[in-house]
Amino acid sequence: MGEIERLLPGTKVSEWSATAIAANPGSISTTAGYFTGGSTGSDTAIVERYAFPAETRSTITGLSVARDSLGAMADSGTAGYFGGGSPTSAVVDRYAFSAETRSTITALSAARWYFAAMANSDGL
């Protein structure tokens, strides 16, 4: 994508993604999005899946450790990764999209939180 589009409050993800997909066919998943971690007064391990375009929510297998302020990235349509977080975590959870199963993989080199992640889907 060459530019980031400004969205008005109340814009549904499915409305935004339909425009983005038309401009960038094959570059955006139209299956589901995931939210995880956070705090409701204490850290959570909940993982919620939002199916596109119906925008229905379901809860899948939770994080291996409850935490907030974690980073996330995805390997195209293969798997999503949630790593680090507070309190002081180096844990990395991998979610296989095909079965929505979680495995804990090699930890980060050091515990950290409030950080960002990205992925290269070009196969380079």
Secondary structure in CASP SS format (residue, H / E / C, confidence):
PFRMAT SS
TARGET T0000
AUTHOR 0000-0000-0000
METHOD secondary structure of the structure
MODEL  1
M C 1.00
G C 1.00
E C 1.00
I C 1.00
E C 1.00
R C 1.00
L C 1.00
L C 1.00
P C 1.00
G C 1.00
T C 1.00
K C 1.00
V H 1.00
S H 1.00
E H 1.00
W H 1.00
S H 1.00
A H 1.00
T H 1.00
A H 1.00
I H 1.00
A H 1.00
A H 1.00
N C 1.00
P C 1.00
G C 1.00
S C 1.00
I C 1.00
S C 1.00
T C 1.00
T C 1.00
A E 1.00
G E 1.00
Y E 1.00
F E 1.00
T E 1.00
G C 1.00
G C 1.00
S E 1.00
T C 1.00
G C 1.00
S C 1.00
D E 1.00
T C 1.00
A C 1.00
I C 1.00
V E 1.00
E E 1.00
R E 1.00
Y E 1.00
A E 1.00
F C 1.00
P C 1.00
A C 1.00
E C 1.00
T E 1.00
R E 1.00
S E 1.00
T E 1.00
I E 1.00
T C 1.00
G C 1.00
L C 1.00
S C 1.00
V C 1.00
A C 1.00
R C 1.00
D E 1.00
S C 1.00
L C 1.00
G E 1.00
A E 1.00
M E 1.00
A E 1.00
D E 1.00
S C 1.00
G C 1.00
T C 1.00
A E 1.00
G E 1.00
Y E 1.00
F E 1.00
G E 1.00
G C 1.00
G C 1.00
S E 1.00
P C 1.00
T C 1.00
S C 1.00
A C 1.00
V C 1.00
V E 1.00
D E 1.00
R E 1.00
Y E 1.00
A E 1.00
F C 1.00
S C 1.00
A C 1.00
E C 1.00
T E 1.00
R E 1.00
S E 1.00
T E 1.00
I E 1.00
T C 1.00
A C 1.00
L C 1.00
S C 1.00
A C 1.00
A C 1.00
R C 1.00
W C 1.00
Y C 1.00
F C 1.00
A C 1.00
A C 1.00
M C 1.00
A C 1.00
N C 1.00
S C 1.00
D C 1.00
G C 1.00
L C 1.00
END
